[in-house]
């Protein structure tokens, strides 16, 4: 639990200080954005699939080598 919290803090600091270099994230083809007067909908489907693939690969590598 403590390690997971520490990892979240580190990830948050990375996004805070390197946020200007990650502007492409959330604007990938496949992210759904609908904006109308009085209504805004955003579904980052492609971004979440990318995160899922990266985390799956990371956890697979951790299981394989440890």
N, C-alpha and C positions, 0 to 999 in steps of 0.2 A: 504494500500500500504506500509506503514511504517512497520507494523507488518510482512507482507510477506517478506520484505527486511531483517528485523531483523532475521526472521526464517532462511532465506538463509545464512546469515552470520554465525549464530550459527551452522547450518548443515555443512558449509564449514570448520569451525574451528574443529568440531568433526572429520570430515574426515581427516583433516590435522594432528591432533595430535593422532588420533586412527587409522590411515591408515594401520599400520603394523598388527593390529588385524583384519582387514577386507580384508585380501588377498584372501579369498575364494570367495568374491563377484566379479562377472565377470568371474568366472571359474566354474560355475555351469553346470551340465549336461543339455544340451539344448541350451547353448550358442554356436553359430556357429563361428568358427575361421578357416579361410582358408589363408594359407601363402604359397606363391610361390615366386620364384625369381622375383623381380620387382613388386610384387603385394601382397597386404595384405588386407583382408576383415574380419571384425569383426562385428557380430550382436548379442548383448547380450539379446536374447529372454527370456530365463528363468529368468535372473536377472530383467528385466523390468516387467515381470509378477509378480514376487515376490514383487517388489516395488509397483505395482498397487494394489495388494491384500492388502498390509499393509496400504497404504494410503486410500483405500476404507473402510477398517475396522475402521481406525482412524476417518475419516469424518463421518461414520455412528454412531460411539460412541459419537462424539461431538454433532451431531444433536439430538441423543436420549436423552442425559442428559442436554443439554443446549437449 
